[in-house]
Amino acid sequence: MKTKEIFVFYNGVIVYPFAFVLSIWIVYWLEIQFGVSWSHWGILPRTFEGLPGIFLAPFIHGSLEHLFNNSIPLLLLSAALFYFYRRVSWNVLLVGYIATGILTWIIGRESYHIGASGIIYMLTSFIFFKGIITRYYRLIALSLIIVFLYGGMMWYLFPIEEGISWEGHLSGFLVGMILAFNIKTPELKRVVYAWESPDFNENEDPFIKQFDENGNFISESEIRQQELENDSEIVNQAPKLNYTYVPERKE
């Protein structure tokens, strides 16, 4: 791995994600240390005083459980973003950050909306939809992993539990989906396998030759025996040449 690639990997996958998570823990620690609550700096929809919350709300959490539940997804998803989409990672993060806050400010209830969950939903949505759009097998696999790990989060796009900002979740999900369709990523060269080629002949494929017509594995000795039988059959089917000897006539 080249020095530049090591630097990108170190910063994108380690430094930046940990810096994001550390910053929200520091804010919560300061609240506990000084016995204050900064929830009033959250997003208060459709009010002038709620506008600063667009930028500040993701750093503010109401409880230790709230903070912990957001820390691990934020760490993993931001690391995935910087590693797999490093050329557009900052665009996605900054635009998604602000757009999620603005949309929450527009559609949210008349209550203070705090926490980084909107950003988490934005990252989840972007990574999932972008992987499907690219049709690149590694990114599709990443999308499936996201579904496996965080598919249950989709329930919280709806008002099923009191005290949870489903509007922030929905805003992040919609913003991430829109960014996935509109932010262009470098086109990845799709791997074309031999069996996808138009002139592919399965009878000549070394791997397929290892199985019989019933899908049973054939040992190497059996394959060799079959090749010898085929060669013998070809020889037997070849036209036979008969030579007739005519003795020389003496005058």
Sequence and secondary structure as in RCSB ss.txt:
>XXXX:A:sequence
MKTKEIFVFYNGVIVYPFAFVLSIWIVYWLEIQFGVSWSHWGILPRTFEGLPGIFLAPFIHGSLEHLFNNSIPLL
LLSAALFYFYRRVSWNVLLVGYIATGILTWIIGRESYHIGASGIIYMLTSFIFFKGIITRYYRLIALSLIIVFLY
GGMMWYLFPIEEGISWEGHLSGFLVGMILAFNIKTPELKRVVYAWESPDFNENEDPFIKQFDENGNFISESEIRQ
QELENDSEIVNQAPKLNYTYVPERKE
>XXXX:A:secstr
  HHHHHHHIIIIIIHHHHHHHHHHHHHHHHHHHT   GGGSB TTSGGGTTHHHHGGG  SSHHHHHHHHHHHH
HHHHHHHHHSTTTHHHHHHHHHHHHHHHHHHH  SS B SSHHHHHHHHHHHHHHHHHHT HHHHHHHHHHHHHH
GGGGGGGSS STT  HHHHHHHHHHHHHHHHHS          GGGSTT  GGG TTGGGB TTS B  HHHHHH
HHHHHHHHHHHHS             
